[in-house]
């Protein structure tokens, strides 16, 4: 009986006992352990997104001192291979039989090259045969032994030290280890925090955030809960991207409390798409605010959408959120907030923080000295920093108008007042910005001034907008 190698490569998964499945789980644990001990990374059922393609990879292992290994899972069983022979395809069909492996290796190389501009990370292939022991393989026809070198095969119940020896034999040790952030950050660049001056290759998001991204949304209501600065907006954006990468026919609506918040998310998404070397149809994404809920465009986008993702729902009217819940129908609905009114099985809580609480300095003075104290502090900051890196938060818009006039006249500049309808389409954020707490969604600046005329219960939210430092100028207790 002749068995095509290609057919066996895509054969259906055989019926397996609980014991066999347990053995498979143990093998996966061994791969994870090998990666962890080497400060590397391991992925099962990895999806490699590159340009407009998605390449599934059964196993992907990165060891910093060796490079990348990608594994194909071959589901052969002893019973189906009894008396079988296998042979390489003829020259005429060589391209057909080698396409999958060569294409996978090419995609990995190309992804790294497109993200990093240049990369020399070694890539090796191996095969995992979870239903055959080494003895089972040895008993097969010699044609199998010619086709598949044992040095590239990981067998059922193979011990950890044996797996490690095979991997080491495939790729020589490097004098200088490869960077985990550069390599894995490039292959999973849709889950990467983009490069900054302090992190030139970006940084990897936390395990809990990766877990959220890899878990499909439920058809009921999904809640993403986390403290200020825990990365809710970051993973919401990447969730939207993953939805469209996995299925380009989807339509995603993102709702933010302010127009600027949506524009900042959109700009971040465009930057992420460009950096990640992937392609999506931007028209599949729409950004709205609750204020637009009665407009024709909003209603049309809502009807066409298959997923609705809401950021900072704590700063949206409860009636608007309840309406979304009632009208969601079969759509996926994700609500991001600091807290939940009641817990459910679809809640995800983020514990880690991307942005830590800003170091803040408190200045207390009488009412007559508030503005003078602010002006003095701004003058000092102008000597060493750009005013585009400063945000002033005031109690209300009347106060913002009053402060703007005095600041403009005294410092000979032109401040901008950030309102809920502020749009980057007509203005920019290059000037000194004055605003109120309700307009802070999506904003982050190096330094923030908070003018507090009375006790504010939402200090954590306001101060979380400053990623580095903040100054609170408040009234002295009488």
PyMOL commands that set and color helices and strands:
alter all, ss='L'
color gray80, all
select helices_A, chain A and resi 5-9+18-37+78-81+91-116+134-138+142-147+150-152+160-170+180-187+189-191+207-214+232-246+259-276+282-284+290-292+296-304+313-315+318-327+367-382+387-389+397-411+437-439+459-464
alter helices_A, ss='H'
color red, helices_A
select strands_A, chain A and resi 41-50+53-63+67-73+123-129+153-155+192-193+203-204+221-226+252-255+285-288+307-310+332-337+347-350+359-365+390-394+416-417+433-436+445-452+466-475
alter strands_A, ss='S'
color yellow, strands_A
deselect
rebuild
show_as cartoon
